[in-house]
């Protein structure tokens, strides 16, 4: 793979021709990411495979965070928790390395985002635990296959649209904070079908948490997302909102946890789990 | 059963205490209806059983109407078609009589509603064919069981709310006309769940055909339904719209068919099919 795709190529630059969108093997996509040749968003990459959010925490916080995920399954659907100190997600993606196989990482210290890096090998510690939380990019392929519009995939550069809401997560231990949601606009009859399609994928956020009036969940302006890029909401369309795995990052800020490493929003870990392995069938 | 319930008791008079709401045997409810002691709405009667719309046509129109139902399964989900001249719906409700077992009937002639009666024995002809189309009263019990609000059942007198829309049905032979829908308001998160619950019941209209802005389907004022009674739509609620088996009555008016006999809106035929017999399981 010769063309490097950087972090900010996500905005305004066409990636449509990049050969990685044609690649069908998740191992090959991870290899390109590991080599640092893809630092952009992972939306629409290997659409048949399950993508995940990544949260890495010292063991001291791991049990609290596990309970936090259990109490907030819509934004934080857990797919795997690694062994202490082991960066390999053995169950979903044997052979992968959570220190290198994510396009970009964010490092949070004492409730602040302090750094964005493409490799965390030098940051890794023996007491780290990795959490993989299902990502809604996974069901976007199913929506497209069902004939539904996914506006973020219609642009020259596949993207997403996410907002911090006024919905408070159920706290656990030190972890508390607001739910983050992704938004996709649909015509009403498509919105009904989108509920049906995404209900089949509870392990990658499942059905929407909200539909319609954004102000009901504290979103002031649909054209000013907190993460990703704005997408057009056309006349007569209903915005649909799904729980989003950026939530732990909002929680890191709110909770002031000593240390949390996550993926950068939109730049996910790609597993070896086929999309239908996380569906209800 | 000693207390007669007439056609217009549906509005403003409490029926809550009527013993028929406690009855759990559909045969007993049909007996009361057959004896003319219940001419009101059937919402919330034997909520575990499947209720249906009724359409009766001379054989000459039956094939066209059958195709019409096949082409419009959301408003017209067919549960049974009787043998020519036979008023007994043998498959769903052996022993019942479509001439007597509906609380009220409407008779349409040459595209006009000419009469409302409680018994059509004297109108029955040897060439009549009966069509049973699933009714959304059937899934209202499932919604209640799931903790969802059904506003029409919260009033003193169980009722419903239905509108003629600007959605044109797919025509078949002489049959054409607008889709009629029922409306139930929900909070957005409940609306998501209502899509999930009703998706399990495609044979009694299934998932909504529309959500949100009523004007998109030609409804001007939610407080002025064409059938049933208005219900409160509270601040922050989303109106949901389901296909409705009153559609053939709107079609009778639009198509000018020589003769069609139907149930009166809200006063349904109650079958012996358990609700779960028409679910996806």
Interface residues (C-beta under 8 A of the other chain):
Chain A: X188 X189 X191 X192 X193 X195 X196 X199 X207 X208 X209 X210 X211 X212 X213 X216 X236 X238
Chain B: X188 X189 X191 X192 X193 X195 X196 X199 X207 X208 X209 X210 X211 X212 X213 X216 X236 X238
